[in-house]
Amino acid sequence: MDKKQLLALKDEIDEAKTTVAELTGQKKSQMAQLKETFGCNSLEEAEKKVKKMTDEIDSLDEKITNGMEKLEEMYNE
């Protein structure tokens, strides 16, 4: 490798280091927000919480639908 190629490689490495530092900072910030907002310390905890909340939403949706059907039956009689 000549000097020009080495300098280009050095620039590429420096750019990659900067990108890694930025992404690490973003991850740290998002994990802090995840903990503050939802009380989750990891992505695995967040995924479990999302699953639980989705199940609860589905259950509530079903209860609402059943309630609406009963109301329609009562008022259509």
RAGIHU-V791594 format. One record per backbone hydrogen bond with DSSP energy under -1.0 kcal/mol. NH is the residue of the N-H (numbers start at 0). CO is the residue of the C=O. E is the energy in kcal/mol with one decimal. If there is no record, write none. Layout:
# RAGIHU-V791594
((NH:CO:E) (NH:CO:E))
This chain:
# RAGIHU-V791594
((5:1:-2.3) (6:2:-2.3) (7:3:-2.1) (8:4:-2.4) (9:5:-2.5) (10:6:-2.4) (11:7:-2.2) (12:8:-2.4) (13:9:-2.7) (14:10:-2.4) (15:11:-2.1) (16:12:-2.4) (17:13:-2.1) (18:14:-2.3) (19:15:-2.5) (20:16:-2.3) (21:17:-2.4) (22:18:-2.7) (23:19:-2.4) (24:20:-2.1) (25:21:-2.3) (26:22:-2.5) (27:23:-2.4) (28:24:-2.3) (29:25:-2.6) (30:26:-2.6) (31:27:-2.0) (32:28:-2.2) (33:29:-2.4) (34:30:-2.2) (35:31:-2.7) (36:32:-3.0) (37:33:-2.2) (38:34:-1.5) (39:33:-1.2) (45:41:-1.9) (46:42:-2.7) (47:43:-2.1) (48:44:-2.3) (49:45:-2.7) (50:46:-2.3) (51:47:-2.5) (52:48:-2.9) (53:49:-2.6) (54:50:-2.4) (55:51:-2.3) (56:52:-2.4) (57:53:-2.6) (58:54:-2.4) (59:55:-2.6) (60:56:-2.7) (61:57:-2.1) (62:58:-2.2) (63:59:-2.6) (64:60:-2.6) (65:61:-2.6) (66:62:-2.5) (67:63:-2.7) (68:64:-2.3) (69:65:-2.2) (70:66:-2.3) (71:67:-2.6) (72:68:-2.2) (73:69:-2.4) (74:70:-2.4) (75:71:-1.5))
